[in-house]
Amino acid sequence: MNKRQVAYMKKGREIFHREAHCATCHGEDGKGLPASGFPPIAGTKWATQDPERLIKLTLKGLMGPIEVQGKKFNGAMTPFEGLLKDEELASVLTYVRKSFGNDASAISGKRVKKVRAAEKKQIGLYNADELLKAHPHK
């Protein structure tokens, strides 16, 4: 990892573990809280594949059924659009994509800014089908 990625990882870890942020639902270890209806992010296509899909999901949130690692979940994910700046969102998503056994590319603040601008007109939370239609699993 380069110096910038190390800084992103450090900041991303801090954001991930903030109260009422990622670890609250996805667990300290990224394995989720299945008994409470919260899916894992460790080793999932949702976290490691298309970065644009992950950015959209995190910015706008998600409502309704989603299948993760062959298990069905039906709940809601908080939209972080108004809670995190572009660099913060990039940091936490980079942390997620490079932690918990995940080994995916980093996400830049520039990319988050671009997706945020493109998604400005999107009102309300996404559902899994919408995201998969635009960004199917590989």
C-alpha positions as MATLAB code, in Angstrom:
seq = 'MNKRQVAYMKKGREIFHREAHCATCHGEDGKGLPASGFPPIAGTKWATQDPERLIKLTLKGLMGPIEVQGKKFNGAMTPFEGLLKDEELASVLTYVRKSFGNDASAISGKRVKKVRAAEKKQIGLYNADELLKAHPHK';
ca = [
       0.000    0.000    0.000;
       1.158    3.509   -0.709;
       1.203    6.318    1.853;
      -2.179    7.670    0.774;
      -3.844    4.262    1.072;
      -2.369    3.807    4.547;
      -3.878    7.172    5.560;
      -7.223    6.142    4.019;
      -7.127    2.848    5.907;
      -6.420    4.570    9.219;
      -9.175    7.158    8.711;
     -11.537    4.527    7.299;
     -11.076    2.273   10.327;
     -11.885    5.181   12.645;
     -15.058    6.039   10.684;
     -16.107    2.374   10.441;
     -16.013    2.070   14.245;
     -17.792    5.345   15.056;
     -20.989    5.038   17.032;
     -24.013    4.421   14.766;
     -21.798    3.890   11.712;
     -20.721    0.706    9.893;
     -19.601   -1.598   12.731;
     -22.911   -1.059   14.538;
     -24.712   -3.188   11.945;
     -21.985   -4.998   10.004;
     -20.019   -5.992   13.110;
     -16.518   -5.237   14.300;
     -15.300   -8.156   12.160;
     -17.401   -7.399    9.066;
     -19.417  -10.599    9.513;
     -22.678   -8.720   10.094;
     -25.297   -9.469   12.693;
     -27.420  -12.066   10.873;
     -29.669  -12.731   13.876;
     -30.594   -9.040   13.844;
     -31.005   -8.909   10.066;
     -27.738   -7.153    9.184;
     -25.650   -8.718    6.395;
     -21.913   -9.292    6.358;
     -19.475   -7.271    4.269;
     -16.578   -9.711    4.703;
     -15.997  -11.596    1.472;
     -19.105  -10.272   -0.265;
     -19.617   -9.230   -3.871;
     -21.443   -6.141   -2.608;
     -18.275   -4.907   -0.897;
     -15.583   -6.142   -3.269;
     -16.935   -5.864   -6.784;
     -18.194   -2.714   -8.559;
     -16.977    0.308   -6.552;
     -19.641    2.568   -8.082;
     -22.406    0.281   -6.810;
     -20.884    0.358   -3.311;
     -20.566    4.148   -3.395;
     -24.220    4.547   -4.470;
     -25.398    2.103   -1.814;
     -23.476    3.923    0.901;
     -24.445    7.428   -0.222;
     -28.153    6.799   -0.679;
     -28.749    3.821    1.615;
     -30.715    0.669    0.891;
     -34.241   -0.498    1.730;
     -35.790   -3.908    1.349;
     -34.663   -7.398    0.500;
     -31.068   -8.173   -0.411;
     -29.265  -11.464   -0.870;
     -25.734  -11.661    0.499;
     -23.676  -14.846    0.332;
     -26.800  -16.879   -0.405;
     -28.757  -15.564    2.588;
     -31.698  -13.186    2.392;
     -31.913  -10.059    4.514;
     -34.725   -7.525    4.597;
     -34.014   -4.253    6.301;
     -32.585   -0.825    5.737;
     -29.159    0.747    5.524;
     -28.656    4.324    6.597;
     -27.805    6.759    3.802;
     -24.478    8.411    4.605;
     -24.743   11.127    1.942;
     -25.300   13.886    4.481;
     -23.043   12.386    7.155;
     -19.730   11.847    5.379;
     -17.675   14.029    3.043;
     -16.195   12.573   -0.149;
     -12.771   11.806    1.358;
     -14.354   10.286    4.474;
     -16.606    8.047    2.401;
     -13.677    7.034    0.200;
     -11.634    6.216    3.297;
     -14.244    4.016    4.929;
     -15.065    2.208    1.679;
     -11.371    1.617    1.017;
     -11.090    0.218    4.542;
     -14.055   -2.119    3.896;
     -12.663   -3.250    0.528;
      -9.239   -4.042    2.048;
     -10.251   -5.482    5.442;
     -12.053   -8.572    6.768;
     -10.280  -10.766    4.206;
     -11.418   -8.514    1.345;
      -8.804   -7.598   -1.246;
     -10.340   -5.075   -3.630;
      -9.158   -1.784   -5.084;
      -9.118    1.468   -3.143;
     -11.735    4.136   -3.798;
     -10.688    7.746   -4.232;
     -12.404   10.849   -2.948;
     -12.486   12.051   -6.552;
     -14.526    8.996   -7.559;
     -16.947    9.487   -4.660;
     -17.372   13.143   -5.668;
     -18.181   12.111   -9.250;
     -20.762    9.507   -8.168;
     -22.285   11.898   -5.624;
     -22.787   14.525   -8.346;
     -24.302   11.975  -10.736;
     -26.667   10.688   -8.017;
     -27.850   14.098   -6.838;
     -31.304   13.599   -8.392;
     -31.779   10.143   -6.820;
     -34.391   10.623   -4.120;
     -34.848    8.019   -1.432;
     -33.070    4.810   -0.643;
     -32.053    2.317   -3.307;
     -33.234   -1.260   -3.387;
     -30.968   -4.172   -4.292;
     -32.681   -4.851   -7.634;
     -32.102   -1.264   -8.837;
     -28.432   -1.442   -7.960;
     -27.954   -4.873   -9.514;
     -29.698   -3.808  -12.711;
     -27.183   -0.982  -13.166;
     -24.232   -2.892  -11.664;
     -24.705   -6.679  -11.838;
     -22.562   -9.077   -9.863;
     -19.727  -10.625  -11.876;
];
